[in-house]
Each structure stands twice: as C-alpha cells, then as structure tokens.
Amino acid sequence: MIKLLRTYFLLLSCFASVAAFAQRPDAVIDRHEILIGEQAVLKLSYPINKSNPAKVQFPNIGDTLVNKVEVVRKSKIDTLASSEGVSTIRLEQTLYITSFDTGFYAIRPFEFIINGQPEETPAFLLTVKTVEIDTTGGIMGDRGIYTVDVNFMDYVKVYWKYPVIALGAAALIAILVLLIVRYNERRKAKPEAPPAQPARPAHELALEALTKTREEKIYKRGKIKEYHTAITDALRDYLEVAYQIPAHELTTRQIITALKYSGIDEKEMIKLRTILFRADMVKFAKETPDEQENTAAVNDAIQFVQNTIPTAEPTEKPESDA
C-alpha cells in the first residue's frame, strides 16, 4: 500500500511536469524520505521571460505545510540565473522542513498567482521514518573509559583568560603607582605660598579710600551718585571692622541706632548722619549737591574716621591668595 502511494505521487509529478507549459511554478524537494527531526530542503520557483515578464505572487507559507510537517525556516525570494538561457531568470524561495512524527504526508500543491491567475505546483509525498532498533542483540555493557591526549594549545584555549587578567591587573597597578609618584613630585615641587602681608588697620584703609575719592573728584564729570557711594562705602567698611556692625546691610537710621552706645561723640554722630543722609538723597531722590556740599562730604568723612578710631581697633586681614 505504501509503495503504491509513493508510485502514484511520483507518476503524478512526472505527468504534471511533462504536460506543463515551460513557464509554470515548481516545487522541488531534495529528498522524499527523512528520519524524525531531519530537515529536507524544498525549493519553490518560477521562471520568467525577460522580454515578457509576468507579475508573480508566491504562496504565503506559515509555520506548517500540513499537519505535523513544520517549516523550520524560509529564505527570501531570490532572483537567480536560469538554465534555460540568458533570456530567462528564475525566482526562487527555499524552505527547510521537518517532522517529529513518523508517517506519510501528502504535500498539497502550492498556489502561485501569475498575472492575477492561480497556478499550482505538483504535489508530492514526504515519508518520515524513525531509527530502527536492533532488538535481536542483548543489552550492551558499559564501555571502557577513553583517554584523550591533551596538548599545550588545549590548555591555552581553556585558560587563556587568566594570564590576560593578571597582565591587565599588573598594568593597572603600575599606572596607579606612576600617577601617585608624579602627584607627590608635583606637590614637592610646588612653590611655597608667599608670606601673608601684615593686616592693616581699618582706619588706614578708610582714609586711603577717602583720600583717593577726594583727589579724583569724579562728581565734576557728572558721576555724583558714584562719588557719594564711594564715600559711604568707605565709611561702612570702616564701621564694620572698627565697630563690628553689619553696616553694608543696614539703612542710615539703623546705623545711627546701632552706634548709639558705641561711645562716639555726638558731634561726630551728626556729621556721620549728614553724610549718609545726603548720599541717600543723591541715590534715591536724585538730589544734586553743589560744589561746597560735595567737598564737605568727603572732608567730613575723613574727619569722622580720624576722630573715631577705637583705642584697640580690630584689623582687617587681607584676602588670601589661596
């Protein structure tokens, strides 16, 4: 019965190939009989005449051809040279099929769409067999242990990574040591910082700034606001160090209140209030003092500093270069 089925499908394929027109789809399998799990190669193809090319649509193939016959993988549709001549090319797709159940599987024709019309390939039979077991012999005993010769290259293939890791670690340690040595050398070679300049008393710094402001007379160039700001900044710097009040953060009224119990003479307090108030009027009320008022402002500021130097005045430390 099995032989009759195989003969039937073979004859059917032969008659179909003989009677077919030259330009017909074809399905060719490399072998019709496989063992369980083996793969057979199935090629679907269609010849095309270059002078009159047809519009070809290959069959849409899923994961199985028929029940229990699986498609392991499939290639893209390739364009190949044809053995029928230079005027003909061949479109071809390769399928790798297998099965894990024994039996006879009739592979149905594959349907191509050629210029909108269906055309089919010949059908064929796939036989799947299992491995025959010799039941006549007895149960075989355990085989002896085989020894395998191991050469130097075998050890290299297995253990090559260990010397590479060791060399990499040694190189890393060497780089770290070199960096540490260079860092220490640079630290030793770094020049020592110059000795700090002795601190200057706050009144000296204030008198120096006020004298410079008086000499520059920038109010004559229209910089009246900047002129009075320079005077009050010098006084505020002086008060912050000499009398330990945050003068730059306080208003005129708050400064006068903070100095109420400082021991400064009332005459000097009036002088300070006048200087600060005039500067506020220039900055906020856009007042323009005359020549005499501008000159009096800086002169009164210098006299105020000279007359209010504390007996144990704190010194202002210069900024460190570091």
Secondary structure, DSSP 4 states (H G I P E B T S, - for coil): -HHHHHHHHHHHHHHHHHHS-SS--EEEES-SEEETT-EEEEEEEEEEETTS---EE-----SEEETTEEEEEEPPPEEEE-TT-TTEEEEEEEEEEE-SS-EEEEEPPPEEEETTEEEEPPPEEEEEEPPP---SS----PPPPPP----HHHHHHHHTHHHHHHHHHHHHHHHHHHHHHHHHHHHHHSPPPPPPPPPEEHHHHHHHHHHHHHHH-GGGGT-HHHHHHHHHHHHHHHHHHHS---GGGS-HHHHHHHTTTS---HHHHHHHHHHHHHHHHHHHS-----HHHHHHHHHHHHHHHHH---TT--EEPPPP--
